[in-house]
Amino acid sequence: MTYYEKYIADSTLKFFLKNFRALMNFGEINNLIKKTSGINNFFSSQQEATELSKKIREHLSIVSEPDRREYGDFQTNKDLALQVTEYALLKRNDIEFILEPTCGKGNFILAAINQSKSLKKIVGVEIYLPYVWETKFKLLAYYLTNDDIPKPEIDIIHGNAFEFSYQELAKSTKHLKTLVIGNPPWVTNSELGSIDSNNLPEKSNFKKHSGLEAITGKGNFDIGESISLKMLKCFENHDGIFAFLIKNSVVKNLIHDQKRNGFRISESEKLNIDSKKEFNVSVNACLFLTYLNKKPDFTCKEFDFYNRKYITTFGWFKDKFVYSVKDYDQGSTIEGKSIFTWRSGVKHDCSKVMELERINGHFRNDFGQEINLEKNLVYGLLKSSDLKGDQMNTYRKSIIITQKRIGQDTKYIQDKLPLTYQYLKSNKKCFDMRKSSIYKDKPDFSIFGIGDYSFAKYKVAISGLYKSTHFTLVCPEDCKPIMLDDTCYFIGFDQLKIAQIAHYLVNSELVQKFLKSIIFLDSKRPINKDILMRIDFEKAFESSDFENAKTKIDDLKIEDWEKFGQMVRHSVSEQMTLF
């Protein structure tokens, strides 16, 4: 559907036809529109007014829909905009000033003027010019058909949210009760940069990451988060409400960084929405609402947007950032530092060559090729999706482990394992195509996430990708250790009973409650090394008892139990760091 045909309502078209001559003088038509609707500077030049007069005569189209990806554009439907605005106005029914920094097609602004009679000023900023016009036309049509209601001063501005002077706007509206509302872009700076978008903020390390963190990905930030921070910085001292539809990860970051930023916000709420239903995208998103000009607090209550059912309260508690304040209050006795170093599994970035299936005594790779190899470097492999049971020593896939430590010379393969070497050499092109810089200037067929710890016989392992906090005890197959891939985390042991006790402890009710209290399960990778290193095994051991452990571990002897206790009571040793 084309621009004018779609966006100009009949009442608006009749208005311009009635005042057609006034279009020849944009000052005159602007004054008339201002008197009719409250909209300031409807036309910014005579050229725009003249162009509209021509298009009305010719009934031609000028613009099609934009690339949603270019603008991070997920327009809020009318029903959702009405519900969000209604909820915000229930919190404050005396709002006088509304700001929408990325107003799109104007649905939030229309919802607000339809529900509030106390408005004095409205400002909408939008980078995409056709949306600016659509919003203006909608507003004009609304006031043409509702000419008896109060008309606030309205400015719909064509501009970039990252360049607009919100500081000046904040100064001039400080005396007005404020609602900052909207739906900023749901994309990251790297996503927009990859398509050469101009819809980007000025490059700056606004989260103050170190150089290494920026290089490895933490420097990649969400555009909606950048806009949210800008709004909170500028309007934190306004009496009012902040209400944004943003990704869950952005809300988590805002509350986490509130400890450092100390914005004057309080009584924050996160209301989860169904983004597939509302926007037809698979993103965890929500309405984030918080009060402005309050004594700063550092927690947020989470609800379901549709039924208002309470889920949890997350944020800073006992000087820790947690997902559930209630559960952490009970499970925080486990908080500390793990005596065992949690490791991620093997990383190779060459699965078609390195990962194999066993078929009729032969190996087959992901190219479908059957190959003969010496078994020396072939180990069983488990991935996150395999870690479902309580204990296992079977696997679907095998992996070639070319090194015992990072950077080890791999020339030995050619001398000692000719079949393996010939296979790797024939696929060297696949290794050379690996994009990660970690393989640069490393020996041929190098892997990462490898060390003495990888060859521990017994591993207590967990998936880093899934929502389950259950740990699996991985045992060797015919005395040969089984490897884990880099989506898994584990601690390793050479003694079965010690591994079984560690496995029992991490699956205990108290440790599980602790983990559930600190893990945000809607994160991209909810379980990571930082989380796991917070399990204090000494505290977990002291909170357990031998008699209960005996019911879970076959043939457990008191000597084994006491040996484990003695081990975790000591400071971190070289052995514990290793495995």
C-alpha positions as CSV (number, residue, x, y, z in Angstrom):
1,M,0.0,0.0,0.0
2,T,1.4,3.4,-0.9
3,Y,2.0,6.3,1.4
4,Y,-0.7,8.9,0.8
5,E,-3.3,6.3,-0.1
6,K,-2.7,4.5,3.1
7,Y,-2.1,7.2,5.6
8,I,-4.4,10.2,4.8
9,A,-7.8,9.6,6.4
10,D,-10.9,10.9,4.6
11,S,-11.5,13.6,7.2
12,T,-7.9,14.8,6.7
13,L,-8.2,14.8,2.9
14,K,-11.4,16.8,3.1
15,F,-9.7,19.3,5.4
16,F,-6.8,19.9,2.9
17,L,-9.3,20.1,0.0
18,K,-11.3,22.7,1.9
19,N,-8.2,24.7,2.7
20,F,-6.4,23.9,-0.6
21,R,-5.4,27.5,-1.2
22,A,-3.8,27.8,2.2
23,L,-1.3,25.1,1.1
24,M,0.3,27.8,-1.1
25,N,1.4,29.6,2.0
26,F,2.9,27.1,4.5
27,G,2.8,29.7,7.3
28,E,-1.0,30.1,6.9
29,I,-1.7,26.3,6.7
30,N,0.6,25.7,9.7
31,N,-1.4,28.2,11.8
32,L,-4.6,26.7,10.7
33,I,-3.4,23.2,11.6
34,K,-2.0,24.4,14.9
35,K,-5.4,25.9,15.8
36,T,-7.2,22.7,14.7
37,S,-5.0,20.1,16.3
38,G,-2.2,21.7,18.4
39,I,0.5,20.4,16.1
40,N,3.4,22.8,15.7
41,N,5.2,23.2,12.4
42,F,3.2,20.6,10.5
43,F,5.1,21.6,7.4
44,S,8.7,22.7,7.8
45,S,8.9,24.4,4.4
46,Q,6.8,25.7,1.5
47,Q,8.2,22.9,-0.6
48,E,6.6,20.3,1.6
49,A,3.2,22.0,1.5
50,T,3.4,22.4,-2.2
51,E,4.3,18.8,-2.7
52,L,1.3,17.7,-0.7
53,S,-1.0,19.8,-2.9
54,K,0.5,18.2,-6.0
55,K,0.0,14.7,-4.6
56,I,-3.5,15.4,-3.6
57,R,-4.2,16.5,-7.1
58,E,-2.4,13.7,-8.8
59,H,-3.3,11.0,-6.1
60,L,0.1,9.5,-6.6
61,S,2.3,7.5,-4.2
62,I,5.7,8.5,-3.0
63,V,7.1,6.0,-0.5
64,S,7.0,2.3,0.4
65,E,7.6,0.6,3.7
66,P,11.1,0.7,5.1
67,D,13.5,-2.2,5.8
68,R,12.6,-3.1,9.3
69,R,16.1,-4.3,10.0
70,E,17.6,-0.9,9.0
71,Y,15.7,0.8,11.8
72,G,15.3,-2.0,14.2
73,D,11.7,-1.4,13.4
74,F,9.0,-3.4,15.2
75,Q,6.0,-1.1,15.2
76,T,3.7,-1.4,18.2
77,N,0.2,-2.5,17.2
78,K,-2.7,-0.3,18.3
79,D,-4.1,-2.7,20.9
80,L,-0.7,-3.2,22.6
81,A,0.0,0.6,22.5
82,L,-3.4,1.2,24.2
83,Q,-2.8,-1.4,26.9
84,V,0.7,-0.1,27.7
85,T,-0.4,3.5,27.8
86,E,-3.4,2.6,29.9
87,Y,-1.2,0.8,32.4
88,A,1.2,3.8,32.6
89,L,-1.6,6.2,33.1
90,L,-3.1,4.1,35.8
91,K,0.2,4.6,37.7
92,R,0.0,8.4,37.1
93,N,-3.3,9.9,35.9
94,D,-2.1,13.5,35.9
95,I,0.5,13.4,33.1
96,E,1.0,16.7,31.4
97,F,4.0,16.0,29.1
98,I,4.6,13.0,26.9
99,L,7.8,12.2,25.1
100,E,8.3,9.4,22.6
101,P,11.9,9.4,21.4
102,T,11.2,6.9,18.5
103,C,7.6,7.6,17.8
104,G,7.2,5.5,14.6
105,K,3.6,5.6,13.3
106,G,2.4,7.4,16.4
107,N,0.3,4.7,18.0
108,F,1.5,5.5,21.6
109,I,0.8,9.2,21.1
110,L,-2.6,8.5,19.8
111,A,-3.3,6.1,22.6
112,A,-2.2,8.8,25.2
113,I,-4.3,11.7,23.8
114,N,-7.3,9.3,23.6
115,Q,-6.9,8.4,27.3
116,S,-5.7,11.5,29.1
117,K,-7.3,15.0,29.3
118,S,-4.5,16.6,31.4
119,L,-1.9,16.7,28.6
120,K,-0.3,20.1,27.8
121,K,2.7,19.1,25.6
122,I,3.6,16.2,23.4
123,V,6.9,15.6,21.6
124,G,7.6,12.7,19.2
125,V,10.9,12.2,17.4
126,E,11.3,9.8,14.5
127,I,14.1,9.1,12.1
128,Y,12.0,7.7,9.2
129,L,10.3,10.6,7.4
130,P,7.2,8.8,6.1
131,Y,6.4,7.8,9.7
132,V,6.7,11.4,10.7
133,W,4.0,12.3,8.1
134,E,1.8,9.4,9.0
135,T,1.8,10.5,12.7
136,K,1.0,14.1,11.8
137,F,-1.8,13.0,9.5
138,K,-3.2,10.7,12.2
139,L,-3.2,13.4,14.8
140,L,-4.8,15.9,12.5
141,A,-7.5,13.4,11.6
142,Y,-8.1,12.7,15.3
143,Y,-8.7,16.3,16.2
144,L,-10.8,17.0,13.1
145,T,-13.2,14.4,14.3
146,N,-12.8,15.3,18.0
147,D,-12.7,19.1,17.8
148,D,-14.3,19.6,21.2
149,I,-11.4,18.1,23.3
150,P,-8.4,20.0,24.7
151,K,-5.5,20.3,22.3
152,P,-2.0,20.0,23.8
153,E,1.0,21.6,22.1
154,I,2.4,18.9,19.8
155,D,5.8,18.6,18.1
156,I,6.4,15.7,15.7
157,I,10.1,16.0,14.8
158,H,12.0,14.4,12.0
159,G,15.3,13.5,13.7
160,N,17.7,10.9,15.0
161,A,17.1,9.8,18.6
162,F,20.8,9.8,19.2
163,E,21.4,13.4,18.0
164,F,18.3,15.2,19.3
165,S,18.9,17.6,22.2
166,Y,16.9,15.9,25.0
167,Q,18.9,17.9,27.6
168,E,17.3,21.1,26.4
169,L,13.9,19.5,26.2
170,A,14.3,18.2,29.7
171,K,15.1,21.7,31.0
172,S,12.1,23.3,29.4
173,T,9.7,20.6,30.6
174,K,11.0,20.1,34.1
175,H,7.9,21.6,35.6
176,L,5.5,19.2,33.8
177,K,4.5,15.8,35.1
178,T,6.1,13.5,32.5
179,L,5.6,10.2,30.7
180,V,8.5,8.9,28.6
181,I,7.0,6.1,26.6
182,G,7.8,4.1,23.5
183,N,9.3,1.1,21.8
184,P,13.0,1.8,20.8
185,P,14.8,-0.5,18.2
186,W,15.3,-4.1,19.2
187,V,18.7,-4.5,17.5
188,T,22.3,-4.2,18.5
189,N,24.9,-1.8,17.2
190,S,26.7,-4.7,15.4
191,E,23.5,-5.8,13.7
192,L,22.9,-2.3,12.3
193,G,26.6,-1.9,11.5
194,S,26.6,-5.1,9.4
195,I,24.1,-3.5,7.0
196,D,25.7,0.0,7.1
197,S,22.8,1.6,8.8
198,N,23.0,5.2,9.8
199,N,20.6,4.6,12.7
200,L,23.4,4.4,15.2
201,P,24.6,6.3,18.2
202,E,28.0,8.0,18.2
203,K,30.6,5.4,18.9
204,S,31.5,5.5,22.6
205,N,32.4,3.0,25.3
206,F,29.3,4.1,27.4
207,K,29.4,1.0,29.5
208,K,33.1,1.4,30.2
209,H,34.2,-2.1,29.1
210,S,37.9,-2.9,29.0
211,G,39.5,-3.3,25.6
212,L,39.5,-7.1,25.8
213,E,35.8,-7.2,26.7
214,A,34.9,-4.9,23.9
215,I,36.9,-7.1,21.4
216,T,35.3,-10.3,22.6
217,G,31.7,-9.1,22.4
218,K,30.8,-7.1,25.5
219,G,31.3,-3.9,23.5
220,N,28.2,-5.0,21.4
221,F,25.2,-3.2,23.0
222,D,21.5,-2.9,22.4
223,I,20.3,0.2,20.6
224,G,17.2,0.2,22.9
225,E,19.5,0.1,25.9
226,S,21.4,3.1,24.6
227,I,18.2,5.1,24.1
228,S,16.8,4.0,27.5
229,L,20.0,5.2,29.2
230,K,19.8,8.6,27.4
231,M,16.2,9.0,28.5
232,L,16.9,8.1,32.1
233,K,19.9,10.5,32.3
234,C,17.9,13.4,30.9
235,F,14.6,12.9,32.7
236,E,15.4,11.2,36.0
237,N,14.6,14.4,37.9
238,H,11.2,14.8,36.2
239,D,8.1,13.9,38.2
240,G,6.6,11.1,36.3
241,I,6.9,7.6,34.7
242,F,9.3,5.9,32.2
243,A,7.6,3.1,30.2
244,F,9.4,1.3,27.4
245,L,8.9,-1.9,25.4
246,I,12.3,-3.4,25.4
247,K,14.1,-6.8,25.4
248,N,14.4,-8.6,28.7
249,S,18.2,-8.5,28.4
250,V,18.1,-4.7,28.3
251,V,16.0,-4.5,31.5
252,K,18.5,-6.9,33.2
253,N,21.3,-4.6,32.2
254,L,19.5,-1.5,33.3
255,I,18.9,-2.9,36.8
256,H,22.4,-4.4,37.0
257,D,24.0,-1.1,36.1
258,Q,21.7,0.9,38.3
259,K,24.1,0.1,41.1
260,R,26.7,2.2,39.2
261,N,24.4,4.7,37.6
262,G,22.2,5.5,40.6
263,F,19.4,7.0,38.5
264,R,16.6,8.5,40.5
265,I,14.2,5.7,39.6
266,S,12.2,3.4,41.9
267,E,9.4,0.8,42.1
268,S,10.5,-0.7,38.8
269,E,8.4,-3.3,37.0
270,K,9.1,-5.8,34.2
271,L,6.0,-7.1,32.6
272,N,6.7,-9.9,30.1
273,I,4.9,-9.8,26.8
274,D,4.4,-12.4,24.0
275,S,6.6,-10.9,21.3
276,K,5.7,-13.6,18.8
277,K,2.0,-12.6,19.2
278,E,2.6,-8.9,19.3
279,F,5.5,-8.5,16.8
280,N,5.9,-11.9,15.1
281,V,9.5,-12.1,16.3
282,S,11.1,-14.6,18.6
283,V,12.6,-12.3,21.2
284,N,12.1,-12.2,25.0
285,A,10.7,-8.8,25.6
286,C,8.7,-6.9,28.1
287,L,7.2,-3.5,29.3
288,F,9.7,-1.9,31.6
289,L,8.1,0.7,33.8
290,T,9.6,2.8,36.6
291,Y,8.9,5.9,38.5
292,L,11.1,9.0,38.0
293,N,12.4,11.5,40.5
294,K,12.5,9.0,43.4
295,K,15.1,7.8,45.8
296,P,17.1,5.3,43.8
297,D,16.4,1.6,44.4
298,F,18.1,-1.4,42.8
299,T,15.5,-4.1,42.4
300,C,12.7,-4.8,39.9
301,K,9.4,-6.8,40.2
302,E,8.6,-9.2,37.4
303,F,5.1,-9.9,36.2
304,D,3.1,-11.4,33.3
305,F,1.8,-8.4,31.3
306,Y,-1.5,-10.0,30.4
307,N,-2.7,-11.3,33.8
308,R,-0.4,-9.3,36.1
309,K,0.7,-12.5,37.8
310,Y,3.8,-11.9,40.0
311,I,6.8,-14.0,39.1
312,T,9.9,-12.7,41.0
313,T,11.8,-9.8,42.3
314,F,15.3,-9.5,40.9
315,G,18.2,-7.1,41.2
316,W,20.7,-6.2,43.9
317,F,20.3,-7.9,47.3
318,K,23.0,-8.5,49.9
319,D,25.4,-6.8,47.6
320,K,24.8,-9.4,44.9
321,F,22.9,-9.3,41.6
322,V,20.2,-12.0,41.8
323,Y,17.2,-13.3,39.9
324,S,15.1,-14.1,43.0
325,V,15.5,-12.0,46.2
326,K,13.4,-14.5,48.1
327,D,15.3,-17.7,47.0
328,Y,18.6,-16.0,47.4
329,D,17.8,-15.0,50.9
330,Q,17.4,-18.7,51.7
331,G,20.2,-20.0,49.4
332,S,22.8,-17.3,49.9
333,T,24.6,-19.5,52.5
334,I,26.2,-21.3,49.5
335,E,27.5,-18.0,48.1
336,G,31.3,-17.9,47.9
337,K,34.1,-19.2,45.6
338,S,34.4,-22.6,44.2
339,I,37.5,-24.5,45.3
340,F,37.2,-26.4,42.0
341,T,37.7,-24.5,38.8
342,W,34.8,-24.9,36.4
343,R,35.9,-25.3,32.8
344,S,34.2,-25.1,29.4
345,G,34.6,-28.0,27.0
346,V,36.5,-28.4,23.8
347,K,36.3,-25.7,21.0
348,H,37.3,-26.6,17.5
349,D,35.0,-24.8,15.0
350,C,35.4,-27.6,12.5
351,S,32.6,-30.0,13.3
352,K,32.3,-31.6,9.8
353,V,35.9,-32.9,10.2
354,M,36.5,-33.2,13.9
355,E,33.2,-34.8,15.0
356,L,32.5,-38.4,14.0
357,E,30.0,-41.2,14.3
358,R,30.8,-44.8,14.9
359,I,29.3,-47.1,12.3
360,N,30.2,-50.8,11.8
361,G,33.6,-50.4,13.3
362,H,34.4,-47.4,11.1
363,F,34.1,-43.7,11.6
364,R,31.9,-41.4,9.5
365,N,32.3,-37.6,9.4
366,D,29.6,-35.0,8.7
367,F,30.5,-35.0,5.0
368,G,29.2,-38.6,4.9
369,Q,32.6,-40.0,4.4
370,E,33.6,-43.3,6.0
371,I,37.2,-43.2,7.3
372,N,39.8,-45.4,9.0
373,L,41.6,-43.8,11.9
374,E,43.8,-44.9,14.8
375,K,41.7,-44.7,18.0
376,N,44.4,-43.0,20.0
377,L,43.1,-39.4,19.5
378,V,39.4,-40.4,19.2
379,Y,37.3,-39.7,22.3
380,G,33.6,-39.8,23.1
381,L,31.9,-36.4,23.0
382,L,28.9,-35.0,24.8
383,K,27.1,-31.8,24.0
384,S,24.6,-29.7,26.0
385,S,21.6,-31.5,24.5
386,D,23.1,-34.9,25.7
387,L,23.3,-33.9,29.4
388,K,19.9,-35.1,30.4
389,G,20.4,-38.0,32.8
390,D,21.9,-38.3,36.3
391,Q,24.9,-40.3,35.2
392,M,26.1,-41.5,31.8
393,N,29.0,-43.1,30.0
394,T,27.6,-43.3,26.5
395,Y,27.6,-40.8,23.6
396,R,26.3,-40.2,20.1
397,K,29.4,-38.6,18.6
398,S,33.2,-38.9,18.9
399,I,35.8,-36.2,18.5
400,I,39.4,-36.1,17.5
401,I,41.5,-34.5,20.2
402,T,44.7,-33.3,18.5
403,Q,46.3,-31.6,21.6
404,K,46.6,-32.1,25.3
405,R,47.2,-28.4,26.0
406,I,46.6,-25.2,24.1
407,G,49.4,-24.5,21.6
408,Q,51.0,-28.0,21.7
409,D,52.9,-28.9,18.5
410,T,50.9,-31.3,16.4
411,K,53.7,-32.6,14.3
412,Y,53.8,-35.8,16.4
413,I,50.6,-36.9,14.6
414,Q,52.4,-37.3,11.3
415,D,55.0,-39.6,12.9
416,K,52.9,-41.7,15.2
417,L,49.4,-41.7,13.7
418,P,49.7,-41.7,9.9
419,L,46.0,-42.5,9.2
420,T,44.8,-39.7,11.5
421,Y,47.4,-37.3,10.0
422,Q,46.4,-38.1,6.4
423,Y,42.7,-37.5,7.3
424,L,43.4,-34.2,8.9
425,K,45.8,-33.0,6.2
426,S,43.2,-33.9,3.5
427,N,40.8,-31.5,5.2
428,K,43.2,-28.8,6.1
429,K,41.2,-26.3,4.0
430,C,38.4,-26.6,6.5
431,F,40.7,-25.8,9.4
432,D,42.2,-22.8,7.5
433,M,38.7,-21.4,6.9
434,R,38.0,-21.0,10.6
435,K,37.4,-17.3,11.2
436,S,38.2,-16.9,14.9
437,S,41.4,-15.1,15.7
438,I,42.3,-17.6,18.4
439,Y,43.6,-20.0,15.8
440,K,45.9,-17.4,14.2
441,D,49.6,-18.4,14.3
442,K,48.7,-21.7,16.1
443,P,49.9,-25.2,15.1
444,D,47.9,-27.0,12.4
445,F,44.7,-28.6,13.5
446,S,44.7,-26.7,16.8
447,I,41.8,-26.8,19.3
448,F,40.9,-24.7,22.4
449,G,39.4,-25.5,25.7
450,I,41.9,-28.2,26.3
451,G,44.2,-29.0,29.2
452,D,45.0,-31.7,31.7
453,Y,41.5,-31.1,33.2
454,S,40.0,-32.4,29.9
455,F,41.3,-35.9,30.6
456,A,39.9,-36.3,34.1
457,K,38.1,-39.7,34.3
458,Y,35.0,-38.3,36.0
459,K,33.3,-35.1,35.2
460,V,30.4,-33.3,36.9
461,A,28.9,-31.4,34.0
462,I,26.0,-29.0,33.1
463,S,24.7,-27.4,30.0
464,G,25.4,-23.7,29.5
465,L,22.5,-23.3,27.0
466,Y,19.4,-24.8,28.6
467,K,17.2,-23.8,31.5
468,S,17.9,-26.8,33.6
469,T,20.3,-26.5,36.5
470,H,20.6,-30.3,36.9
471,F,24.2,-31.7,36.8
472,T,25.2,-35.0,35.2
473,L,28.0,-37.2,36.3
474,V,30.0,-38.2,33.2
475,C,32.0,-41.5,33.6
476,P,34.6,-42.9,31.3
477,E,34.0,-45.5,28.6
478,D,36.4,-48.5,29.0
479,C,38.7,-46.2,31.2
480,K,38.9,-43.6,28.5
481,P,37.5,-40.2,29.5
482,I,34.6,-38.6,27.6
483,M,35.0,-35.1,26.3
484,L,32.5,-32.2,26.5
485,D,32.0,-29.5,23.9
486,D,32.3,-25.8,24.5
487,T,28.6,-25.4,25.3
488,C,29.1,-27.3,28.5
489,Y,30.8,-26.6,31.9
490,F,32.4,-29.2,34.2
491,I,34.7,-30.0,37.0
492,G,36.9,-33.1,36.8
493,F,38.0,-35.8,39.2
494,D,40.1,-38.9,39.0
495,Q,38.3,-40.7,41.9
496,L,34.7,-41.9,41.5
497,K,33.6,-41.3,45.1
498,I,34.9,-37.8,45.2
499,A,33.2,-37.0,41.9
500,Q,29.9,-38.6,43.2
501,I,30.0,-36.5,46.4
502,A,30.6,-33.3,44.3
503,H,27.7,-34.4,42.0
504,Y,25.4,-35.0,45.0
505,L,26.2,-31.6,46.5
506,V,25.5,-29.5,43.4
507,N,22.2,-31.3,42.9
508,S,21.2,-30.8,46.5
509,E,18.1,-28.7,47.3
510,L,20.1,-25.8,48.8
511,V,22.6,-25.5,46.0
512,Q,19.8,-25.8,43.4
513,K,17.8,-23.0,45.2
514,F,20.9,-20.9,45.2
515,L,21.5,-21.4,41.5
516,K,17.9,-20.7,40.6
517,S,18.1,-17.5,42.6
518,I,21.0,-16.1,40.6
519,I,20.4,-17.4,37.1
520,F,18.4,-15.5,34.5
521,L,17.0,-18.3,32.5
522,D,15.9,-16.2,29.6
523,S,19.5,-15.1,28.9
524,K,21.1,-16.3,25.7
525,R,23.6,-18.4,27.7
526,P,22.0,-18.5,31.2
527,I,24.7,-20.7,32.9
528,N,28.3,-19.6,32.7
529,K,31.6,-20.0,34.5
530,D,31.0,-16.9,36.6
531,I,27.8,-18.3,38.0
532,L,29.3,-21.7,38.8
533,M,32.3,-20.3,40.4
534,R,30.0,-18.8,43.1
535,I,29.2,-22.3,44.5
536,D,31.2,-22.6,47.7
537,F,31.7,-26.4,48.1
538,E,32.9,-26.0,51.7
539,K,29.6,-24.3,52.7
540,A,27.6,-26.8,50.6
541,F,29.4,-29.7,52.4
542,E,28.8,-28.2,55.8
543,S,25.1,-27.8,55.0
544,S,24.8,-31.5,54.1
545,D,25.1,-34.7,56.2
546,F,26.6,-38.1,55.6
547,E,23.4,-40.1,56.3
548,N,21.4,-38.3,53.6
549,A,24.3,-38.6,51.2
550,K,24.4,-42.4,51.7
551,T,20.8,-42.7,50.4
552,K,21.9,-41.1,47.1
553,I,25.4,-42.5,46.6
554,D,25.9,-46.3,46.5
555,D,28.5,-47.8,48.9
556,L,29.5,-44.4,50.3
557,K,31.9,-44.8,53.2
558,I,32.4,-42.3,56.0
559,E,36.1,-42.2,55.0
560,D,35.2,-40.9,51.5
561,W,32.9,-38.3,53.0
562,E,35.5,-37.0,55.4
563,K,38.2,-37.0,52.7
564,F,36.0,-34.8,50.6
565,G,35.3,-32.5,53.6
566,Q,39.0,-32.2,54.3
567,M,39.7,-31.4,50.7
568,V,37.2,-28.5,50.4
569,R,38.2,-27.0,53.8
570,H,41.7,-26.3,52.6
571,S,42.6,-23.3,50.5
572,V,42.7,-23.8,46.7
573,S,45.5,-26.2,45.8
574,E,47.2,-26.8,42.6
575,Q,45.3,-30.0,42.2
576,M,41.9,-28.3,42.7
577,T,42.8,-25.5,40.2
578,L,43.9,-28.1,37.7
579,F,40.7,-30.2,37.8
